[in-house]
Amino acid sequence: MTPLVAGAVLLAAVTHAGWNAIAHRIADKLVGFTLIAGGGVLIGIALMPFGTFPAAGAWPYLLASAVVHVLYFALLMTSFRLGDFGQAYPLARGTAPLVVAVLAAVFAHEVPDGWAAAGIALSCAGLTGVALWGLRGRRPDWAAIGAALATGLSIAAYTVLDGLGVRASGSSLGYIAWLMTLQGLAVPAYALWRWRGSALAVLRPYAGLGLLGAALSVTAYALVLWAQTRAALAPVAALRESSIIVGAAIGAVFFKERFGAPRIAAAFLLVAGIGLMLHAG
């Protein structure tokens, strides 16, 4: 992993935490995700003329990923509805990197070397520390925890699918354009059916905030897809989840959730893991 790729993934982490915070900020989760997913469709359509049509070999991955992304949206909405942002977001994101490492080894034949493996392990230790800190001092809400963990598994699944798909597509931009368009249709379609004639009235108060979330979401994933064409899937996944640290900071500043010394220590572990992964590159 080169410094350029690492920088792109770290920027993706910041923008990803930003759109998740916006999704959490909008009280009605269906409203938030309708705007974010629907905005993603509009951005995807706008990007299509600038990227080539994905190659035939990419389409099985692209279609499967679109289905998994719909499941991911449903699980993430449930996680945010049941749990605090500072709990749901770290658990959802923190479960993904190790699963991605296993899936990448099986399906992409990417077995990390010693330095990369150590970096992934250290980063995951830091991410797990942030996630566990979100559970301190409270009675476990197993429904919220289960939804967040299931969200993490869906993240791992689409990360590997898209890593393989974008490499087969011949165009990162074309792949992200079609993926955003296909994955974003389901939530707005359901919302329009549910609200029927009142959709505009429901969406209008949050339109600006939701469309900002859509722009951040597309930017975040486009950067990750580009990085997956230039580095192994597992290190990219681990580095991407540094968004957990950003998410924890957002939770502390905007949602008045505690940050705490354990999260600071976890951040240092994450930085050390990033250093090892860069050394491996």
N, C-alpha and C positions, 0 to 999 in steps of 0.2 A: 504494500500500500504506500503510494507516494504522498508527500505532503499536500499536493494539489487535491488528490482524491480524499484524503483525510479532512482537508478544509471544506470540501464540498459536502461531505457527510455531516460534519459538525454544524454547518449552516442549515442543512436539512433538519438536524435535531432541534435547532432553535425555532425554525418555522413550524415544525411539527408540533412542538409543545404549545406554540402560539395558537394554532387552529384548534387544538384540543381544549385549550383554556376558553376559547370563544364558544366552542360547543357546550362546555360546561356552564358558561356564564348565562346562556339563554335558557331560561327556566323550563320552557316546553321543549323537550329534547327532539320531538318530531319536527318542530319548527326549525330548530337549529340545524339538524341534519338534512332536512329538505333543502334549505338554502345552501348549505355547504356542498351537498351532492349535486343539486341542480346547477349551482354555479360551476361546479367541476365539469358538468356536461357542456355548458356553454363555452368554457375555456378549451375543452377538448376539441369541440367542433371548430373553434377559431384557430387551433394549432394544426389541424389536419393538412391544410395546403402547404405548410412549411416542412412537413416530414413525409418520408416515403411510406407507402402502404406496407404494413408488416408482411414479411415473407410467410409463405404457407406453413413452414415449420413452427412458426411462433403462435399460430392461432389456437391449437389445443391448450397451450399454457395460458394464453390471453383469456380465452373463454372460461377456463376453470378458475382463473384468478378473479374474474369479474363476479362469478358466483360466490367464491369465498369472501370477497370484499363486501358483498351484500350481507352475508352472515356476520362479518366483522362489524359492520355498521349497527346491526341489530343488537349484537352483544355489547358493543361499546355504549350504545344508548342505555341499555339496561344497567351496565356498570355505573355510569354517571348518575342514573336515577336512584340507584340503591346505596351508593357509597360516596364518601368525600372524594374530591379531586385528588388530594394528596395521598389517598389510599388506592383508589381505583386505577389511576394512571400509572403509578410505579408497578403495581402488580401486573397489569396488563402488558406493559412494555418489558418488564424484567424477566418474564417467563420465556420470552421469545429467543434470545440469542443462543442459549445452549441447545434448544430444540433445532434451531437453524443449523448449528454446527453439525449435529447428528444427521439431519436430513441432507445437508450439502455433501457430507462424506458418502452417504449412500447413493444419492441420485446424481450429484455433480462430480463425484470422485475427487472432492477437494478435502484432503486431510491436512490440517494445519501442521506446520513444523513446530519445533520446540518453542521458539520465541513467540510465534503467533498464538500457539495454544496457551502459553503462559499469560499472554496479554488478554486473550478472551476470558480465561479463568479469573484473572484479577478484575477485569471490567465487570464480569457477571457477579463477582463477590461484592463490588461496590453497588451495583444495581440492586442486588438482593438486600443489601443493608438499607438502602433507601426505602425499598418496598416494606421491609419488616418494621422500620421506624414508623411507617404510616399506620401500623396496626397496634402500636404500643398503648398501654393503659386503657384499653377498651374491651368490652366483650365482643368476641368475633361475630361478625355478621356473615354467616356462611353463605347466604344467598349472594351477597355482594362480592365476597371473595371468590365464589365459584364462577360468577359471571366474568370477573376480571381475569381469572386464570383461563377460562374458555376463550376470552378475547385474545389472550397471549398466544394460545395454540393456533387460532385463526391467523394471527400476525405471522407466525412462523411458517404456516402453510403458504400464504400468498407471497411471502418474501422469497421462498425457494422457487415457486412457480414463476414469479416475475423475473427472478434472476436468470432462470433458464430461458424464459420466453424472450426477454429483451436481447439476449445474446443471439438468439435465432432469428430475430426480427429484421436485422440489417439497419435499423434506425431507432435510436432511443426516443427521439421526438415523436416519430410516428407511433411507436408502441404506447407511449404515455397518452397521446391524443386519443387513440382508440380505447385504451383502458379506462380513462376518465369518462369517456362518453358512455361506454357500455355499463360500467359499474354504477354510474350515477343515476341511471334511469329508474331503478326499482323504488327507492325511497320517495322521490317526488311523485311517482305514479300512484303509490299507495296513499300518500298524503292528499293528493288531489281527489282521489276517490273518497277518502274519509271526510274531507271538508266540503267537497262538492262546490257549491256556488260561493262559499265564503273564504276561499283560499287566499285571495288578494288581501282581504281585511286581516286575516290571521298573520300573514307573512310580512306585511308592509312595515310594522314597527321595528322589525329586526333585520330588514333587507340589507342595509349597509354593513352591519356587523357580520351577518351571515356570508355575504359575498366576499368580504375581506377574509373570512375563514376559508372560503373556497380557494381564493388566490394563494393563500399560505399553504393549503393542503396540496394543491397541484405542484407548487414550487418545491415543497419538501420531497414529494415522491419522485418528481422528475430528477432531482439531484441524486437521490438514492439509486434510481434505475441507471443513470449514467455511470455512477460509481461501480455498480455491479458488472458493468461491461469491462472494467479496468482493474478489478480486484476480486479476491475470493469472497464468497457470500458471507461466511461466518464472521470475519473481521468487520465487514461493512455493517452487518446486523448488530454486532456488539457496540461498535462506535456510534451507530445511529441512535441506540438507546441511551446515549448520554442526554437525550431529551428528557430523561427522567429527572436529572439534576435541574435542568431548566424548569421542568414542570413543578418540581418541589419548590423552587424559588418563586415561581408564579403563584403557587398556592399560598406561600407565606406572605407575599406582598399584597396580592389582590383578594385572596379569600380568607386572610387572617388565620392560616393554618401554621402550626409551629414548624420551624426548620430544624434547629437543634444540632448539637455537636456530632451525633452519629451520622447525620447526613453530610456534614463537612468531612468527616473521616471517609465516608463512602465516596465522596467526590475525589478525594486524594487517591483512593484505590483506582477509581476510574481513570484518572489522569495517568497514573503509573501504567495501567493496562494499555492505554493509548500509546504511550511511549514504547512499550515492548512491541506492539503491532507495527509501529512505524519502523522500529529497528529491524523487524522481520522483513519489511518491504524493501 
